[in-house]
């Protein structure tokens, strides 16, 4: 008889102190999706967001270099960038008017007298790492961390079997939030055990005998190789679903691509952002149907995860047991969490 594996402790899904350690030991040192590359294609274009509580932004400087920074003024922590995207010629804090070049260098400190001069080299914006893969901008708070493609590992060659973002057209972005710990959502996303009971329409669209779930150490991700049934409008086709630790989901197929970013907003709240791309030849109504189907699956996942979170927080459930044959993805994900927090 195969041994079962014990789950993470329930307290890890509610404890603010655990979340504080996760911010530092997991999210600060992994890459996170921030924006689409086309949003910051030209000098002066910027995109802003949040990485587990750290406000950050990227901007294309006048030399064409894409740079990333923490989104606070070095004077008194006012926000340098407001809004999610736009264009500017310089970076100006709206609090006291300190200004920075697009390369992050301090330019002006209005009102400071000569005997209180500020050293620009010491007070420029704090940089973060920024790289682009497959038309998507990633950031990492560790400016000298692992290279992005090394971090992605075998995702890079596996994804090349499917259409790339540059060969498709961006359709839409959908944002959802829920009162759920990010690990509750990730536990669910990393396994297919629940598909038949929670996602019945999605299950009917697949050939279950062809579904294969594999864990990859090189890139630390779970891959679901799936086969979609033939329909009135489409031939039978292959697909690849990926859950990349700590919070990146990729759904690849011949008919489109969508990406999901999981961002914790606290110990018990999580934001999910999804971006959708389709080949230019895909009819608009068909694109809308795919997004609607994805929204339905998201709603089903979020509903069950919220109920799980409520039970984890209630104080009676402490740990459970997982099956290596049915929940290999969740076991792999939870091992990644344990290793990070014990490092």
Long-range contacts (C-beta under 8 A, 24 or more apart in sequence): 2-323, 2-324, 2-325, 3-324, 4-321, 4-322, 4-323, 4-324, 5-321, 5-322, 5-323, 5-324, 5-327, 5-331, 6-319, 6-320, 6-321, 6-322, 7-319, 7-320, 7-321, 7-322, 7-334, 8-183, 8-319, 8-334, 8-337, 8-338, 9-318, 9-319, 10-312, 10-313, 10-317, 10-318, 10-319, 11-318, 12-183, 12-337, 13-181, 13-183, 13-184, 13-267, 13-268, 13-309, 13-312, 13-313, 14-181, 14-267, 14-268, 14-312, 14-313, 15-267, 16-266, 16-267, 18-267, 18-341, 19-181, 19-264, 19-266, 19-267, 21-341, 22-52, 22-264, 22-337, 22-340, 22-341, 23-52, 23-53, 23-54, 23-264, 25-340, 25-341, 25-343, 26-246, 26-337, 26-340, 26-341, 27-51, 27-52, 27-141, 27-246, 27-247, 27-264, 28-52, 28-54, 28-141, 28-142, 29-140, 29-141, 29-142, 29-145, 30-140, 30-151, 30-245, 30-246, 31-129, 31-131, 31-138, 31-139, 31-140, 31-145, 31-148, 31-151, 32-138, 32-139, 32-140, 32-247, 32-248, 32-261, 32-263, 33-136, 33-137, 33-138, 33-248, 33-259, 33-261, 33-273, 34-58, 34-68, 34-130, 34-137, 34-138, 34-139, 35-85, 35-136, 35-137, 36-135, 36-136, 36-137, 36-165, 36-170, 36-275, 37-132, 37-135, 37-136, 37-137, 37-165, 38-135, 38-170, 39-85, 39-137, 40-66, 40-85, 40-137, 42-87, 43-102, 44-87, 44-88, 44-89, 44-102, 45-85, 45-86, 45-87, 46-81, 46-85, 46-86, 46-87, 46-88, 47-84, 47-85, 47-137, 48-81, 48-82, 48-83, 48-84, 48-85, 49-84, 50-263, 51-139, 51-141, 51-263, 52-263, 52-264, 53-264, 53-265, 54-141, 55-79, 56-128, 56-139, 56-141, 57-81, 58-130, 58-137, 58-139, 59-88, 59-91, 59-102, 60-102, 61-101, 61-102, 61-103, 62-102, 62-103, 63-103, 65-103, 66-130, 66-132, 66-137, 67-102, 67-103, 67-104, 67-127, 67-130, 68-127, 68-128, 68-129, 68-130, 68-139, 69-104, 69-125, 69-126, 69-127, 69-128, 70-125, 70-126, 70-128, 70-141, 72-126, 73-98, 74-98, 74-106, 74-123, 74-124, 74-125, 74-126, 75-109, 75-123, 80-125, 91-125, 100-124, 100-125, 134-159, 134-164, 134-165, 134-166, 135-164, 135-165, 135-166, 136-165, 136-259, 136-275, 151-219, 152-219, 152-244, 153-216, 153-217, 153-218, 153-219, 153-220, 153-221, 154-216, 154-218, 154-219, 154-221, 155-216, 155-219, 155-221, 155-242, 155-244, 155-250, 158-223, 158-240, 158-242, 159-240, 159-250, 159-252, 161-240, 161-252, 162-240, 162-252, 162-253, 162-254, 162-257, 163-254, 163-256, 163-257, 163-279, 165-257, 165-277, 167-279, 168-256, 168-257, 168-277, 168-278, 168-279, 168-280, 169-277, 169-278, 169-279, 169-280, 170-275, 170-276, 170-277, 171-276, 171-277, 171-278, 171-287, 171-291, 172-275, 172-276, 172-291, 173-273, 173-274, 173-275, 173-276, 174-273, 174-274, 174-276, 174-291, 174-294, 174-295, 174-298, 175-271, 175-272, 175-273, 175-274, 176-271, 176-272, 176-274, 176-298, 176-302, 177-265, 177-269, 177-270, 177-271, 177-272, 178-269, 178-270, 178-272, 178-302, 178-305, 178-306, 179-268, 179-269, 179-306, 179-309, 180-268, 180-269, 180-270, 180-302, 180-305, 180-306, 180-308, 180-309, 181-264, 181-267, 181-268, 181-270, 181-309, 181-312, 182-246, 182-247, 182-262, 182-263, 182-264, 182-270, 183-333, 183-334, 183-337, 184-270, 184-305, 184-308, 184-309, 184-312, 185-262, 185-270, 185-272, 185-301, 185-302, 185-305, 186-243, 186-246, 186-247, 186-262, 186-333, 187-330, 187-333, 187-334, 188-301, 188-304, 188-305, 188-308, 188-330, 189-243, 189-249, 189-262, 189-301, 190-222, 190-243, 190-329, 190-330, 190-332, 190-333, 191-326, 191-327, 191-328, 191-329, 191-330, 192-224, 192-329, 193-323, 193-326, 193-327, 194-304, 198-300, 198-301, 198-304, 199-297, 199-300, 199-301, 201-293, 201-296, 202-293, 202-297, 204-229, 205-229, 205-231, 207-236, 213-328, 213-329, 215-328, 215-329, 215-332, 219-244, 220-244, 220-245, 220-336, 221-245, 222-328, 222-329, 222-332, 222-333, 224-329, 228-253, 233-286, 243-329, 243-333, 245-333, 245-336, 246-336, 246-337, 246-340, 251-294, 255-279, 255-282, 255-290, 256-282, 256-287, 256-290, 258-290, 258-294, 268-309, 268-313, 272-298, 272-302, 274-298
